[in-house]
Amino acid sequence: MTALKQTEWARIMAHAWRNAQFKAELERDPRKALEEHREELGLSKDFEFSMPDRPDYLTDEQLDRIAKGDTSSVLITRALFSC
């Protein structure tokens, strides 16, 4: 499997934090959820991962922008995945 780009992680997480049904699908069967939402998320790859909790500091508006592909807000992924 190929590693995801930061922009892909940001879109997936923001979409899941804003859409409880997608988050549940993602946690239940990541490959299936991503395949079903691949076009909507703009993904070219599928993968497996554990969904982190939604950060308290992100507003719904910021998550909506990230989920729609606004990469100007992608800075959040550096803090989430730099461990």
N, C-alpha and C positions, 0 to 999 in steps of 0.2 A: 504494500500500500504506500501511496505517496503522501508526504507530509502536506498539510494544508497551509495555504498562505494566510497571513494575518487578516486580510480582508475577508477571506472565506469564513474563518472562525468568527469574526465580528458579525457578519450577516447571519450565520447560524444561531449564535447566542442571542443576538437581539431579537430575532424572530421567535425563538423559543421563550424568551422572557416576556414577550408581548402576547404570545399565543399559547395558552395552557394546553390546548389539545395537541398542538405540534410538539410541545415539550414532552408530553406524556408518550406520544408516538415515538419520539426520538429516544427516550429512555427505555422504552419497551423493545424496539427493534430499529436501531440506528440506520442500518443499511436500507431497510424498507422505507423509513421516513424520509431519508435523504433522496432516495430514488423517486419517491412520489412528489417531493417538493424541489427536485433538482432544478427545474427550469425557473421556478419562482425565486429560488435563492441564487441563481446564476452560477451553479456549481458544475465543474467538469469532472469531479472525482467523487467516489464514495469512501466512507471510512467508518470506524467505530470510535466512540469516545464517551467519557462521563461528563454530563452537563454540570458545570459549577453553579452555585447559587447566584441569583441576580444581585449585582452590586447595588447598595442603597443609594449611591451617589449619582446614578444614571436616571434621568427623567424619562418618562414615556416618550416625549418628543425626540430626545436623543436616540432612544432605541428604535423608534420608527425610522429616523433618518439612516441609521446604520443598517437596519434590516432592508432598506431600499437601495443600499449600495453606496451611500455617502461615505467615502473613505476619509473625509476630513475629521471624522470622529473616531477613527480606528485606534487612536492612541491608547484607549482602554485595554486593548489586547496585550500591550507590552507589560502592563502591570499584572494582568491575569496569568500570563504564560511565560514570565521571565524567571520563574522559580527554578 
